[in-house]
């Protein structure tokens, strides 16, 4: 099943933010693990058999997170010797819980993963990443209103958390609140131009019957990420509505080549977060 939300957190050391004219922010292991995991999925691994790629993604994520932890590239106030023994123990516990939530999600055990995320949010009520992560689990379970609440809290804590705009826009699409989905995509695109944001906005515009705008957004998403099956799917529908039959037919062939299967409204979003 595909799922569009993730490219979680956008910033590996603030590189994308510099391009957007935003001050870089510290990188921590949670942001990096989520970035690597979901950027890999969003970059096309969702269209490949998970049994082939998943071990490599997991190994790379573990190696990168270890390297970052080992070399001291942590978040604010995490310099060596800056924490008490109790604080260090709490940090270690959070690391384990974070990894456990990811493992449960990968295994499709979303209720158990949600329970772990509940603990992380309770112990770290100022973490935008953990609220965003819990929002993701809520989407897996089709708890869209609860997911909206989590993504909203994440954005209150960090207004530049692009993944939360992607996630919340996915929820609004499921809830058929297309104007709000477009608004979230607009806000996210002001921070960082993501294929997932263009794809979500294109879908929303298609469902608002704004076919020209939908084609423009979906074409941009495809330009940025040529293997995004969902963008081809919705662009084929928009082309058909606009009377462009040959273009619609070409896009239909393309999303079939990518093994994209159109979902019903009761399924998870096909993307930013894409799982086979």
Secondary structure as UniProt FT lines:
FT   TURN            8..9
FT   TURN            13..14
FT   HELIX           15..19
FT   TURN            20..21
FT   HELIX           29..42
FT   TURN            43..44
FT   HELIX           45..47
FT   HELIX           50..70
FT   TURN            71..72
FT   TURN            76..77
FT   TURN            80..81
FT   HELIX           85..106
FT   TURN            107..108
FT   HELIX           110..123
FT   TURN            125..126
FT   HELIX           128..140
FT   TURN            141..142
FT   HELIX           144..157
FT   TURN            159..160
FT   HELIX           162..174
FT   TURN            175..176
FT   HELIX           178..191
FT   HELIX           195..207
FT   TURN            208..209
FT   HELIX           211..224
FT   TURN            226..227
FT   HELIX           229..241
FT   TURN            242..243
FT   HELIX           245..257
FT   TURN            258..259
FT   TURN            265..266
//
